[in-house]
Amino acid sequence: MAISSARINRRDALRLGAGSILTVAGVALVRPGDVSASRVWCRADPAFRVNGIIGNVYVSGELDRVYDTTGPIQLKFIAPRGSSVELLSSDAGFGAGYDISLAYEDGLKNDNQRVGIKVEVIVPAASNGLPVLVEFVPDGTIEVADKQEGKTNQVIRVKTDLRRPQQPKGSSGPSPKGKNG
């Protein structure tokens, strides 16, 4: 439909306005980190705290596909033995939520500089082979980043080393608040 600049009716103005709003909203929702080889991923994310470091496990499906999940996402979160691990939040995943288990392993790093993390995910679905992306994204610094693409009904494994925040030299931690502060 061609619209003359000399005459525009209310319906045409509403169409133009709605189209502009949808275009701007779409651009605002797609960030550079969300695009992988021209794919747009819809992220679901449980949040964990491991030895004081908070991060999210992103389990993503392609935005333009329908995922016919048959149950909750199976997520196994593995931390070094002796670690403090806490599930902070979870969402509806691909509509069926999560079945989350915690495990501990001796071989993962857990020293003054690094904490090793592993995540194993299965997205159960009626359709085999739908693309799934799994990432662990901490609030702090990633020492060794890992994200893996896989398929529904397959185990997808991610391993990440997190760098502990460093205290400034000469500092023994945050100073306690006094009466003036």
C-alpha positions in Angstrom: 0.0 0.0 0.0 1.4 3.3 -1.0 0.7 6.3 1.3 0.6 9.7 -0.2 2.4 12.4 1.9 -0.4 14.8 1.0 -3.2 12.7 2.5 -3.0 10.2 5.4 -6.0 8.9 7.3 -6.1 7.8 11.0 -5.9 4.1 10.1 -2.7 4.6 8.0 -1.2 6.7 10.8 -1.9 4.0 13.4 -0.3 1.3 11.1 2.8 3.4 10.7 3.0 4.1 14.4 2.5 0.5 15.4 5.1 -0.7 12.8 7.6 1.8 14.1 7.1 0.8 17.7 7.4 -2.9 16.9 10.6 -2.3 14.9 12.2 -0.3 17.7 11.1 -2.8 20.3 12.6 -5.7 18.3 15.9 -3.9 17.9 16.0 -3.1 21.6 15.5 -6.7 22.5 18.2 -8.1 20.3 21.7 -7.4 21.7 24.9 -8.3 20.0 25.7 -11.1 22.6 22.3 -12.8 21.8 23.1 -13.4 18.1 25.0 -16.5 17.1 25.4 -17.1 13.4 22.2 -15.2 12.6 20.3 -17.0 15.3 18.3 -15.2 18.1 18.2 -17.2 21.3 15.4 -17.0 24.0 17.2 -17.5 27.3 15.9 -19.2 30.5 18.1 -18.9 33.5 18.4 -20.4 37.0 20.8 -18.4 39.2 23.3 -20.0 41.6 25.7 -18.8 44.2 29.0 -20.8 44.4 31.4 -19.8 47.2 30.0 -16.2 47.1 30.1 -15.9 43.2 26.7 -15.5 41.6 26.0 -16.6 38.1 23.3 -17.8 35.7 23.0 -20.9 33.7 21.5 -19.9 30.4 19.6 -22.6 28.6 18.5 -21.1 25.3 16.3 -22.1 22.4 16.0 -20.4 19.1 13.4 -17.7 19.2 11.7 -18.6 15.9 11.2 -22.3 16.8 8.5 -24.1 18.8 10.0 -26.4 21.5 7.7 -29.4 22.2 9.2 -30.2 25.6 8.0 -33.3 27.3 9.1 -32.4 30.9 11.3 -30.1 32.9 14.8 -29.2 31.8 17.2 -31.6 33.6 20.1 -29.5 35.0 23.0 -31.0 37.0 25.1 -28.3 38.6 28.6 -29.6 39.6 30.9 -27.7 42.0 34.2 -28.6 43.8 33.8 -30.8 46.8 33.5 -28.7 49.9 31.9 -25.7 48.1 29.0 -23.8 49.2 26.3 -23.9 46.5 22.9 -22.3 46.7 20.1 -22.1 44.1 18.9 -18.5 44.1 16.2 -18.5 41.5 14.7 -20.4 38.7 12.2 -19.7 36.0 9.7 -21.7 33.8 12.4 -22.9 31.4 10.7 -24.0 28.2 7.4 -24.1 30.0 7.9 -27.1 32.2 10.5 -25.6 34.6 13.6 -27.4 35.8 14.6 -30.6 37.6 17.8 -29.3 39.3 20.3 -31.5 41.0 23.6 -30.5 42.8 26.7 -32.6 42.7 30.3 -32.2 44.0 33.5 -33.4 42.3 37.0 -33.7 43.6 38.8 -32.8 40.4 37.5 -29.2 40.0 39.6 -26.2 41.0 38.8 -24.5 44.3 41.7 -22.3 45.4 42.3 -18.6 46.3 42.1 -17.7 42.6 39.7 -20.0 40.8 36.5 -22.1 41.2 35.7 -24.7 38.7 32.1 -25.3 37.6 30.4 -27.9 35.4 26.9 -27.9 34.1 25.1 -30.8 32.4 21.7 -30.1 30.7 19.1 -32.2 28.9 16.1 -30.6 27.3 13.6 -33.4 26.9 11.4 -33.0 23.8 9.2 -34.9 21.4 11.3 -33.7 18.6 15.0 -34.7 18.4 17.6 -32.3 17.2 16.2 -28.9 18.1 19.1 -26.5 18.8 19.9 -25.7 22.4 22.6 -23.4 23.7 24.0 -23.7 27.3 26.2 -21.1 29.0 27.2 -20.3 32.6 27.5 -16.5 33.0 28.8 -15.2 36.3 28.4 -11.7 37.7 32.2 -11.7 38.3 35.0 -12.4 35.9 35.1 -15.5 33.7 38.5 -17.2 33.8 37.7 -19.8 31.1 34.5 -19.2 29.2 32.6 -22.1 27.8 29.3 -22.3 26.0 28.1 -25.3 24.1 25.5 -25.8 21.4 23.7 -29.1 21.4 20.3 -30.6 20.6 17.2 -31.6 22.5 17.3 -35.0 24.2 21.1 -34.9 24.3 23.4 -34.1 27.3 25.1 -30.7 26.8 28.1 -30.1 29.0 29.7 -26.8 29.9 32.8 -26.3 32.1 33.9 -22.9 33.4 36.6 -21.6 35.7 35.6 -18.6 37.7 38.1 -16.1 38.9 37.5 -15.0 42.5 37.4 -11.2 43.0 40.8 -10.0 44.2 41.2 -7.8 47.3 43.2 -4.6 46.8 46.7 -4.9 48.1 46.9 -3.9 51.8 43.2 -4.6 52.2 41.9 -7.3 54.4 38.3 -7.0 53.1 35.5 -4.4 53.4 35.8 -2.1 56.4 33.1 -2.3 59.0 30.7 0.6 59.1 31.1 2.9 62.0 28.5 5.1 63.6 29.2 7.8 61.0 29.0 5.6 58.0 
